[in-house]
Amino acid sequence: MNRNVGAERNYLIGAITVLQSDQPNSLVEICLEEPLKKHPSSLVGQSKAHLNQPPIHLIRLIGTWSRLVIEDLKLASELKLYLDVYEPQFNTDHSWDFHDGIRAELLIANPDDADQAAWFIKTIDMPSGAFEDTRRDNTDARRAKRAIQFAGGAADYKMTVYLTDFSRPMGSKNVTCNLFWKTEEECAAWEKQDCDWKVIFLSNVHKRPVNHYPDQIIGISTCFQYALWCPGEFYSSKPVLEQFSSLFGSTFNDLLAKALALYQQLKQRSAPQLLPRAPTPPVQSVLKTISELKLDHLGEKFDLCVEIVDIWVADKGNDRMTVTDYTLNPALRMREPANLFSSLTLPVPRFHQEHGGTSSNWGVTANRLMSVYLEPSVLRAIYRQFDQSDATKVPSMYDYRYKLLAQVVGLKQLDLHPNEDNSDINFYATMAADSTDSLAVLTDRIVPLSPSEPAFQKLLNDKEIYRQDMREYA
């Protein structure tokens, strides 16, 4: 069986040809057959049997959490499985093991219904913690759990932890760290039930030299040394604490002071900023629809009630939300995506298709989509309105999309700007955050709306008009 990895991609895609489950052992096995690609004529000298053999990937979902996705997998005819979210293990036999969870998109046939599309796409995001009892750290945003035996041809035990590095800009992604031990006893300190470890010290580790796995640290068994700290506890892989601290050119007391400083820094960063502020004059802001916006309104603050269609998280600078209130503005003419119907896993093409979109009625959608640029702190404040489970978590773009797409929110105190770089889209909006704005202040400017509110009801009415226009121009 030919298993082709395709290291340049961050996903696997294909038809599910084999699906089997061994529930007592919490194992789901999948054979994923990729679509057969056409080969250039330069390969004519190779055997036809070799050219016509599609790549097949063997995938294992390992853990009790895998039971939660088996029913969805049974319904799916095609599967797109992301490799850069829960970072599966790639084995020497070219198979993939998912221990920490999966994020995937499933192509599922609709029941016979003349009013629906023949297929729909379902997104699943299943972390291992959805079923298992995992220990979550509130300081360095790592997941601590039992080490699992490495299935890549070695007998090592492996543990993956996720670290927050305070030397990097606020909002940076967590750093993934894979640690390996020869025996399970060597990593027993992680399992102390009375210790909620907050800080880790690592010596003699290295960065993984693979481009499509960003910021990954590797600790090779018998090579690296580590220490763990929480208030009142300190564990070192070296029995003599001063010997361990000498690896950093420090004393043991220096390491204790550093650990405490990191812990206090995290508490300050994650705690809601509820300090009183000097009263400021209210900013005049008027509720508008997208259809009412004009370049004549530059310099005027305005509010919108919108549905979130897409989110893009930038490596640097402002993040972007694509929103709609389903009203039409001729000054907005978003260009038709080149892959409108070949990439329905992307939010904008999927939004268009789910509302009866075809290539002939793209213009109906294009006049209703607007870009809003946000500072990272504002986007995180929106995210916290819908997920308050872990204040220290730095959400990824996938987390933002999973929680926020299709949510209806009120955005207050927006600014309108002319778009000088795109003649098709005359303007865009921004929501800036003052450097003194606390989380509470930002939260007041971002309001999740309930269906009973008048602004939400108006959006639903405009949505029905949009659907009628889509049917008319299809």
C-alpha positions as CSV (number, residue, x, y, z in Angstrom):
1,M,0.0,0.0,0.0
2,N,1.4,3.4,-1.0
3,R,1.3,6.0,1.7
4,N,2.3,9.5,0.4
5,V,2.8,12.1,3.1
6,G,3.1,15.4,1.2
7,A,5.2,17.2,3.8
8,E,4.6,20.6,2.1
9,R,0.9,20.5,3.1
10,N,-0.7,20.9,6.5
11,Y,-3.6,18.5,5.8
12,L,-4.5,15.1,4.4
13,I,-7.6,14.8,2.2
14,G,-9.4,11.9,0.5
15,A,-12.1,9.3,0.6
16,I,-12.5,7.0,3.6
17,T,-12.0,3.5,2.3
18,V,-11.6,1.6,5.6
19,L,-13.0,2.6,9.1
20,Q,-12.7,0.3,12.1
21,S,-12.8,0.8,15.8
22,D,-11.5,-1.2,18.7
23,Q,-13.4,0.5,21.5
24,P,-12.0,-1.3,24.5
25,N,-8.5,-0.1,23.5
26,S,-9.9,3.4,22.4
27,L,-8.4,3.1,18.9
28,V,-10.0,4.2,15.6
29,E,-8.2,3.3,12.3
30,I,-8.9,5.0,9.0
31,C,-7.6,4.4,5.5
32,L,-7.8,7.7,3.6
33,E,-7.4,7.4,-0.2
34,E,-6.4,10.6,-1.9
35,P,-7.9,11.7,-5.3
36,L,-5.8,10.3,-8.2
37,K,-3.7,13.0,-9.8
38,K,-2.9,13.1,-13.5
39,H,0.8,12.5,-14.2
40,P,2.7,14.3,-16.9
41,S,3.7,12.6,-20.1
42,S,7.3,12.5,-18.9
43,L,6.4,9.6,-16.7
44,V,5.2,7.4,-19.5
45,G,8.0,5.0,-19.0
46,Q,6.7,4.0,-15.6
47,S,4.2,1.2,-15.2
48,K,0.6,2.1,-15.5
49,A,-0.2,0.2,-12.3
50,H,2.2,2.5,-10.4
51,L,0.8,5.7,-11.9
52,N,-2.8,4.7,-11.3
53,Q,-2.3,3.8,-7.6
54,P,-3.7,6.6,-5.5
55,P,-1.9,7.6,-2.2
56,I,-3.4,5.9,0.8
57,H,-2.8,7.2,4.3
58,L,-3.2,5.0,7.4
59,I,-4.5,7.1,10.3
60,R,-4.9,6.1,13.9
61,L,-7.0,8.1,16.5
62,I,-5.7,7.0,19.9
63,G,-7.6,7.7,23.1
64,T,-11.0,7.5,24.6
65,W,-11.9,10.8,22.9
66,S,-11.8,9.0,19.5
67,R,-15.2,7.3,20.4
68,L,-16.8,10.7,20.1
69,V,-16.1,11.1,16.4
70,I,-16.7,7.6,15.1
71,E,-20.4,8.2,14.2
72,D,-19.5,11.3,12.2
73,L,-16.8,9.4,10.4
74,K,-19.3,6.7,9.4
75,L,-21.4,9.3,7.6
76,A,-18.6,11.0,5.8
77,S,-17.7,10.1,2.2
78,E,-14.6,12.4,2.2
79,L,-12.4,13.7,4.9
80,K,-10.0,16.7,5.2
81,L,-7.7,16.2,8.3
82,Y,-5.5,19.0,9.5
83,L,-2.0,18.2,10.6
84,D,-1.0,21.6,12.2
85,V,-3.6,21.8,15.0
86,Y,-3.0,18.9,17.3
87,E,0.3,17.9,15.7
88,P,0.0,14.1,15.1
89,Q,2.9,11.8,15.2
90,F,4.3,10.6,11.8
91,N,5.8,7.1,12.1
92,T,8.5,5.3,10.3
93,D,5.9,3.1,8.5
94,H,4.4,6.4,7.0
95,S,1.3,6.2,9.2
96,W,-0.1,9.0,11.4
97,D,-1.1,8.7,15.1
98,F,-3.4,11.4,16.6
99,H,-3.1,11.3,20.4
100,D,-4.1,14.9,21.4
101,G,-7.3,15.3,19.2
102,I,-8.2,16.1,15.6
103,R,-9.6,19.0,13.6
104,A,-11.3,17.8,10.4
105,E,-13.9,18.7,7.8
106,L,-16.3,16.0,6.6
107,L,-18.3,15.8,3.4
108,I,-21.6,14.3,4.3
109,A,-24.6,13.5,2.0
110,N,-27.8,15.4,2.9
111,P,-31.0,13.5,3.3
112,D,-33.3,13.7,0.3
113,D,-34.6,17.2,0.4
114,A,-35.3,19.3,-2.6
115,D,-34.7,22.5,-0.7
116,Q,-31.2,21.5,0.4
117,A,-27.8,21.0,-1.3
118,A,-26.9,17.4,-2.0
119,W,-23.9,17.6,0.3
120,F,-22.9,19.6,3.3
121,I,-19.6,20.1,5.1
122,K,-19.3,19.4,8.9
123,T,-16.3,20.7,10.9
124,I,-15.3,18.8,14.0
125,D,-12.7,19.9,16.5
126,M,-12.2,17.2,19.1
127,P,-9.4,17.7,21.7
128,S,-8.3,14.7,23.8
129,G,-9.6,16.6,26.8
130,A,-13.2,16.4,25.6
131,F,-13.3,12.9,27.1
132,E,-10.3,12.3,29.2
133,D,-9.3,13.8,32.5
134,T,-6.3,16.0,31.5
135,R,-4.5,18.4,33.8
136,R,-4.4,21.9,32.4
137,D,-1.9,24.5,33.6
138,N,-3.1,28.1,33.9
139,T,0.4,29.6,33.9
140,D,2.2,28.4,30.8
141,A,-0.8,27.1,29.0
142,R,0.5,23.6,28.8
143,R,-1.4,20.3,28.9
144,A,0.1,17.9,31.4
145,K,-0.9,14.2,31.3
146,R,0.4,10.7,31.4
147,A,3.3,10.1,29.1
148,I,2.4,7.7,26.2
149,Q,4.7,5.2,24.7
150,F,6.1,6.4,21.4
151,A,4.8,4.3,18.5
152,G,7.4,5.5,15.9
153,G,9.6,2.5,16.1
154,A,11.3,3.3,19.4
155,A,10.5,2.4,23.0
156,D,10.6,6.0,24.3
157,Y,7.8,7.6,26.2
158,K,6.6,10.9,24.9
159,M,4.7,13.9,26.4
160,T,3.6,17.1,24.6
161,V,3.3,20.3,26.5
162,Y,2.3,23.8,25.3
163,L,4.3,26.7,26.7
164,T,3.7,30.4,26.9
165,D,6.9,32.4,26.3
166,F,6.7,35.8,27.9
167,S,9.7,37.1,26.0
168,R,7.5,37.0,22.9
169,P,4.8,39.6,22.0
170,M,1.5,39.2,23.7
171,G,-0.8,37.2,21.5
172,S,1.9,35.0,20.1
173,K,1.1,31.4,19.6
174,N,2.0,28.8,22.2
175,V,5.2,26.9,21.8
176,T,4.9,23.2,21.3
177,C,7.4,21.1,23.3
178,N,7.8,17.3,22.7
179,L,9.7,15.5,25.5
180,F,11.0,11.9,25.4
181,W,12.0,9.5,28.1
182,K,13.4,6.0,28.1
183,T,11.2,4.8,31.0
184,E,7.8,5.9,32.4
185,E,9.4,6.3,35.8
186,E,11.6,9.1,34.5
187,C,8.5,11.3,33.9
188,A,6.6,10.4,37.0
189,A,6.9,13.9,38.5
190,W,4.2,15.1,36.0
191,E,1.7,12.9,37.6
192,K,1.9,14.1,41.2
193,Q,-1.7,14.7,42.1
194,D,-1.0,17.5,44.6
195,C,1.1,19.6,42.2
196,D,-0.3,21.9,39.5
197,W,2.9,22.7,37.8
198,K,3.2,26.3,36.6
199,V,6.8,26.8,35.3
200,I,9.2,24.5,33.5
201,F,13.0,24.9,33.1
202,L,14.5,23.1,30.1
203,S,18.2,22.5,29.3
204,N,19.8,21.0,26.2
205,V,16.7,21.0,24.0
206,H,16.6,22.0,20.4
207,K,14.2,23.4,17.8
208,R,12.7,21.0,15.3
209,P,14.0,21.7,11.8
210,V,10.7,21.2,10.0
211,N,9.2,24.3,8.4
212,H,5.5,23.3,8.6
213,Y,5.7,22.8,12.4
214,P,6.4,26.3,13.8
215,D,8.0,26.9,17.1
216,Q,8.4,23.2,18.2
217,I,11.0,22.2,20.8
218,I,12.3,18.7,21.2
219,G,13.8,17.1,24.3
220,I,15.6,13.9,23.3
221,S,15.7,11.1,25.9
222,T,19.0,10.8,27.9
223,C,20.0,14.3,26.6
224,F,17.8,17.0,28.1
225,Q,17.3,18.0,31.7
226,Y,14.2,19.7,33.2
227,A,12.8,21.1,36.4
228,L,9.2,21.9,37.4
229,W,7.9,24.5,39.7
230,C,4.6,25.4,41.4
231,P,4.1,27.3,44.6
232,G,5.7,25.3,47.4
233,E,7.1,22.6,45.1
234,F,10.2,22.2,43.0
235,Y,11.2,19.0,41.1
236,S,14.5,18.6,39.2
237,S,15.6,15.7,37.0
238,K,19.0,16.0,38.7
239,P,18.8,15.0,42.4
240,V,21.2,17.8,43.4
241,L,19.4,21.1,42.9
242,E,22.5,23.3,42.7
243,Q,23.8,21.0,40.0
244,F,20.7,21.6,37.9
245,S,20.7,25.3,38.5
246,S,24.4,25.4,37.4
247,L,23.2,24.4,33.9
248,F,21.8,27.9,33.6
249,G,24.7,29.6,35.3
250,S,22.5,30.4,38.3
251,T,21.9,29.4,41.9
252,F,18.9,27.4,43.1
253,N,17.5,30.6,44.7
254,D,17.9,32.4,41.4
255,L,15.7,29.8,39.7
256,L,13.1,30.0,42.4
257,A,13.0,33.8,42.0
258,K,12.7,33.5,38.3
259,A,9.8,31.0,38.6
260,L,7.9,33.2,41.0
261,A,8.4,36.2,38.7
262,L,7.0,34.3,35.7
263,Y,4.1,33.1,37.7
264,Q,3.2,36.6,38.9
265,Q,3.6,37.9,35.3
266,L,1.1,35.4,34.1
267,K,-1.4,36.3,36.8
268,Q,-1.1,39.9,35.9
269,R,-1.6,39.2,32.2
270,S,-4.6,36.9,32.6
271,A,-6.5,38.7,35.3
272,P,-9.3,41.0,34.1
273,Q,-8.2,44.6,34.2
274,L,-11.0,46.1,36.4
275,L,-9.1,49.0,37.8
276,P,-11.1,52.2,37.9
277,R,-10.4,54.7,35.2
278,A,-10.9,58.4,35.1
279,P,-14.3,59.2,33.6
280,T,-14.1,60.1,29.9
281,P,-16.7,61.9,27.8
282,P,-19.0,59.5,25.9
283,V,-18.1,58.9,22.3
284,Q,-21.0,59.7,20.0
285,S,-21.8,56.5,18.0
286,V,-24.7,55.9,15.7
287,L,-26.2,52.4,14.8
288,K,-26.1,51.9,11.0
289,T,-26.4,49.2,8.5
290,I,-23.8,48.3,5.9
291,S,-26.0,49.7,3.2
292,E,-26.0,53.2,4.9
293,L,-22.2,53.5,5.0
294,K,-20.6,56.1,2.7
295,L,-17.3,57.8,2.4
296,D,-19.1,61.0,3.5
297,H,-19.2,59.5,7.0
298,L,-15.4,59.5,7.5
299,G,-14.5,60.7,11.0
300,E,-17.9,59.6,12.4
301,K,-18.1,56.8,14.9
302,F,-20.8,54.2,14.1
303,D,-22.1,50.8,15.4
304,L,-23.1,47.7,13.4
305,C,-25.1,44.6,14.1
306,V,-23.4,41.9,12.0
307,E,-22.9,38.1,11.5
308,I,-19.2,37.0,11.5
309,V,-18.4,35.3,8.2
310,D,-14.6,34.9,8.3
311,I,-11.6,35.6,10.5
312,W,-8.0,36.0,9.5
313,V,-5.3,36.3,12.2
314,A,-2.2,38.2,11.0
315,D,1.3,37.3,12.1
316,K,1.9,41.0,12.5
317,G,-0.4,44.0,12.7
318,N,-4.2,44.0,12.8
319,D,-6.4,40.9,12.4
320,R,-9.4,40.9,10.0
321,M,-13.0,40.0,10.3
322,T,-15.3,39.6,7.3
323,V,-18.9,40.5,8.4
324,T,-22.3,41.0,6.9
325,D,-25.7,42.3,8.1
326,Y,-27.1,41.1,4.7
327,T,-27.8,44.6,3.5
328,L,-26.5,45.7,0.1
329,N,-23.9,48.4,-0.6
330,P,-22.7,48.9,-4.2
331,A,-19.5,50.4,-2.9
332,L,-18.5,46.9,-1.7
333,R,-17.6,44.5,-4.5
334,M,-15.5,41.7,-3.1
335,R,-13.8,39.8,-5.9
336,E,-14.9,36.3,-6.6
337,P,-12.5,33.8,-5.1
338,A,-10.5,31.9,-7.7
339,N,-11.4,28.7,-5.9
340,L,-15.0,29.5,-5.2
341,F,-16.4,26.0,-5.6
342,S,-13.2,23.9,-5.3
343,S,-12.4,25.1,-1.7
344,L,-15.8,25.0,0.1
345,T,-13.8,24.4,3.3
346,L,-12.9,28.1,3.3
347,P,-15.4,30.3,5.2
348,V,-16.4,32.8,2.4
349,P,-17.0,30.2,-0.4
350,R,-18.8,28.0,2.1
351,F,-21.0,30.9,3.2
352,H,-21.9,31.7,-0.4
353,Q,-22.7,28.1,-1.2
354,E,-24.8,27.5,2.0
355,H,-27.0,30.4,0.9
356,G,-27.7,29.0,-2.5
357,G,-24.6,30.5,-4.2
358,T,-23.6,29.7,-7.7
359,S,-20.9,31.3,-10.0
360,S,-23.7,33.5,-11.6
361,N,-24.9,35.1,-8.3
362,W,-21.6,35.8,-6.6
363,G,-22.3,39.5,-7.0
364,V,-25.2,39.3,-4.7
365,T,-22.9,38.1,-1.9
366,A,-20.0,40.4,-2.9
367,N,-22.0,43.6,-2.2
368,R,-22.9,42.4,1.3
369,L,-19.4,41.5,2.7
370,M,-17.4,44.0,4.6
371,S,-13.9,43.9,6.2
372,V,-13.3,45.1,9.8
373,Y,-9.7,45.3,11.0
374,L,-9.1,44.7,14.7
375,E,-6.2,45.0,17.0
376,P,-5.4,41.6,18.5
377,S,-6.6,42.6,21.9
378,V,-10.0,43.4,20.4
379,L,-10.3,40.1,18.7
380,R,-9.4,38.3,21.9
381,A,-12.0,40.3,23.8
382,I,-14.6,39.1,21.2
383,Y,-13.4,35.5,21.7
384,R,-13.7,35.8,25.5
385,Q,-17.4,36.6,25.1
386,F,-18.0,33.1,23.7
387,D,-15.2,31.1,25.5
388,Q,-14.4,31.9,29.1
389,S,-12.9,28.5,30.0
390,D,-9.2,29.5,30.0
391,A,-8.2,33.1,30.3
392,T,-4.5,32.3,29.6
393,K,-5.1,30.6,26.3
394,V,-3.8,32.3,23.2
395,P,-6.4,31.3,20.5
396,S,-5.3,30.3,17.1
397,M,-7.1,31.2,13.9
398,Y,-8.8,27.8,14.0
399,D,-10.0,28.5,17.5
400,Y,-11.4,31.9,16.5
401,R,-13.2,30.5,13.5
402,Y,-14.6,27.5,15.5
403,K,-16.0,29.8,18.2
404,L,-17.0,32.9,16.3
405,L,-18.1,32.1,12.7
406,A,-21.9,32.6,12.3
407,Q,-22.2,34.5,15.6
408,V,-24.2,37.7,15.6
409,V,-22.6,40.5,17.5
410,G,-23.0,44.2,18.0
411,L,-19.8,46.2,17.3
412,K,-19.6,49.7,18.8
413,Q,-17.4,52.7,18.0
414,L,-16.2,51.7,14.6
415,D,-14.3,54.0,12.2
416,L,-14.7,54.1,8.4
417,H,-11.6,54.4,6.1
418,P,-11.2,54.8,2.4
419,N,-9.7,51.8,0.7
420,E,-6.9,53.2,-1.5
421,D,-5.5,49.8,-2.5
422,N,-8.6,48.2,-4.0
423,S,-10.9,50.0,-6.5
424,D,-13.6,47.3,-6.1
425,I,-14.0,47.9,-2.4
426,N,-14.3,51.6,-1.5
427,F,-14.0,51.4,2.2
428,Y,-13.4,49.2,5.3
429,A,-13.9,49.6,9.0
430,T,-11.6,49.5,12.0
431,M,-12.1,49.0,15.7
432,A,-9.2,50.4,17.6
433,A,-8.2,49.9,21.2
434,D,-6.7,52.6,23.3
435,S,-3.6,51.5,25.2
436,T,-5.4,52.0,28.5
437,D,-8.5,50.1,27.5
438,S,-9.2,47.3,30.0
439,L,-10.9,44.0,29.1
440,A,-14.0,45.3,30.7
441,V,-14.0,48.4,28.5
442,L,-13.5,46.4,25.3
443,T,-16.2,44.0,26.4
444,D,-18.7,46.9,26.5
445,R,-18.0,47.6,22.8
446,I,-18.6,44.0,21.7
447,V,-22.0,42.6,22.6
448,P,-23.3,39.2,21.6
449,L,-27.0,39.6,20.5
450,S,-29.9,37.3,21.2
451,P,-32.6,36.5,18.6
452,S,-35.2,38.5,20.6
453,E,-33.4,41.8,20.2
454,P,-34.7,44.2,17.4
455,A,-31.3,44.5,15.7
456,F,-31.1,40.7,15.5
457,Q,-34.6,40.6,14.1
458,K,-33.8,43.2,11.4
459,L,-30.7,41.1,10.4
460,L,-32.9,38.0,10.0
461,N,-35.3,40.0,7.8
462,D,-32.5,41.3,5.6
463,K,-31.1,37.7,5.5
464,E,-34.3,36.6,3.9
465,I,-34.2,39.4,1.3
466,Y,-30.6,38.2,0.5
467,R,-31.8,34.6,0.0
468,Q,-34.5,35.8,-2.3
469,D,-32.0,37.8,-4.4
470,M,-29.7,34.7,-4.5
471,R,-32.5,32.6,-5.9
472,E,-33.5,35.3,-8.4
473,Y,-29.9,35.6,-9.8
474,A,-29.0,31.9,-9.6
